Amino acid sequence: MKLFVLLGSLNAFLSVALGAFGAHILKQKLTPDKLDVFQTGVHYHMIHAIALIAIAILSDKLGNTSMVNASGWAIFIGIILFSGSLYALSLTGIKFFGPITPLGGLSFLVGWILLAIAALK
């Protein structure tokens, strides 16, 4: 589960860096609506980066490592799809990225429900 600590830490770093980039550089370049979209990506990015670290810590406690492992991967994929699509949508304005966002949200939901199931077993 060290991999999830690594992925969580790197994603938390990236979330902070992107948040600063949005607050200091993009604030002057994006419309308020697009900046809100970008900041939503940053917000969910950080929450789920921390979740990856928590999943790594909980893996010892829960014991069901395959379910916990699947939970971590679903959360990680959610970060890429959800936050990544919001970053791309806000920076490019290309509408193609909009329909990808719900897939990332679904991946987050799957990750959280898998973690809950692992806790129940």
C-alpha positions as CSV (number, residue, x, y, z in Angstrom):
1,M,0.0,0.0,0.0
2,K,3.0,2.3,-0.1
3,L,2.0,3.0,-3.7
4,F,-1.2,4.7,-2.5
5,V,0.8,6.8,0.0
6,L,3.0,7.8,-2.9
7,L,0.1,8.5,-5.2
8,G,-1.8,10.4,-2.5
9,S,1.3,12.5,-1.6
10,L,2.1,13.4,-5.2
11,N,-1.5,14.2,-5.9
12,A,-1.8,16.4,-2.8
13,F,1.4,18.2,-3.9
14,L,-0.1,18.6,-7.4
15,S,-3.4,19.9,-6.0
16,V,-1.7,22.6,-3.9
17,A,0.5,23.6,-6.9
18,L,-2.6,23.8,-9.2
19,G,-4.5,25.7,-6.6
20,A,-1.8,28.3,-6.3
21,F,-1.5,28.4,-10.1
22,G,-5.2,29.1,-10.3
23,A,-5.3,31.7,-7.6
24,H,-2.2,33.6,-8.8
25,I,-2.0,33.2,-12.5
26,L,-5.3,31.9,-13.9
27,K,-7.3,34.5,-11.9
28,Q,-6.3,37.1,-14.4
29,K,-6.8,34.9,-17.4
30,L,-10.0,32.9,-16.9
31,T,-13.6,34.1,-16.5
32,P,-15.0,33.7,-13.0
33,D,-17.1,30.7,-14.2
34,K,-14.1,28.9,-15.6
35,L,-12.0,29.7,-12.6
36,D,-14.8,28.2,-10.4
37,V,-14.7,25.0,-12.5
38,F,-10.9,24.9,-12.1
39,Q,-11.1,25.4,-8.3
40,T,-13.7,22.6,-8.1
41,G,-11.2,20.3,-9.7
42,V,-8.6,21.4,-7.2
43,H,-11.0,20.9,-4.3
44,Y,-11.9,17.3,-5.3
45,H,-8.3,16.6,-6.2
46,M,-7.1,17.3,-2.7
47,I,-9.9,15.5,-0.9
48,H,-9.2,12.4,-2.9
49,A,-5.4,12.7,-2.6
50,I,-5.9,12.5,1.2
51,A,-8.3,9.6,0.7
52,L,-5.5,7.7,-1.1
53,I,-3.3,8.2,1.9
54,A,-6.1,7.1,4.3
55,I,-6.7,4.0,2.1
56,A,-3.1,3.0,2.5
57,I,-3.2,3.4,6.2
58,L,-6.6,1.6,6.5
59,S,-5.4,-1.4,4.4
60,D,-3.7,-2.9,7.5
61,K,-6.7,-2.3,9.7
62,L,-9.3,-3.6,7.3
63,G,-7.5,-6.7,6.1
64,N,-9.4,-7.1,2.9
65,T,-6.6,-5.8,0.8
66,S,-8.0,-6.7,-2.7
67,M,-11.2,-4.6,-2.0
68,V,-9.2,-1.8,-0.4
69,N,-6.7,-1.9,-3.3
70,A,-9.6,-1.7,-5.8
71,S,-11.0,1.2,-3.8
72,G,-7.7,3.1,-4.1
73,W,-7.5,2.5,-7.8
74,A,-11.0,3.7,-8.3
75,I,-10.3,6.9,-6.3
76,F,-7.1,7.5,-8.3
77,I,-8.9,7.0,-11.7
78,G,-11.6,9.4,-10.3
79,I,-8.9,12.1,-9.7
80,I,-7.7,11.7,-13.3
81,L,-11.1,11.7,-14.9
82,F,-13.0,14.2,-12.6
83,S,-10.3,16.8,-11.7
84,G,-8.4,16.3,-15.0
85,S,-11.5,16.9,-17.1
86,L,-12.4,20.0,-15.1
87,Y,-8.8,21.4,-15.5
88,A,-9.0,20.7,-19.2
89,L,-12.5,22.1,-19.6
90,S,-11.6,25.3,-17.8
91,L,-8.3,25.9,-19.6
92,T,-9.3,25.0,-23.1
93,G,-13.1,25.6,-23.2
94,I,-13.4,22.4,-25.3
95,K,-16.8,20.9,-24.4
96,F,-15.6,17.4,-25.1
97,F,-14.2,17.2,-21.6
98,G,-17.5,18.0,-19.9
99,P,-19.0,14.5,-20.3
100,I,-15.9,12.9,-18.8
101,T,-16.4,14.6,-15.5
102,P,-19.4,12.4,-14.4
103,L,-17.3,9.3,-15.2
104,G,-14.8,10.6,-12.7
105,G,-17.5,11.2,-10.1
106,L,-18.8,7.7,-10.7
107,S,-15.3,6.4,-10.1
108,F,-15.1,8.3,-6.8
109,L,-18.4,6.8,-5.8
110,V,-17.2,3.3,-6.6
111,G,-14.1,3.9,-4.6
112,W,-15.9,5.0,-1.6
113,I,-18.5,2.1,-1.7
114,L,-15.7,-0.4,-2.2
115,L,-14.0,1.0,0.9
116,A,-17.3,0.7,2.8
117,I,-17.7,-2.9,1.7
118,A,-14.1,-3.7,2.8
119,A,-14.9,-2.2,6.2
120,L,-18.0,-4.4,6.6
121,K,-16.2,-7.7,5.7
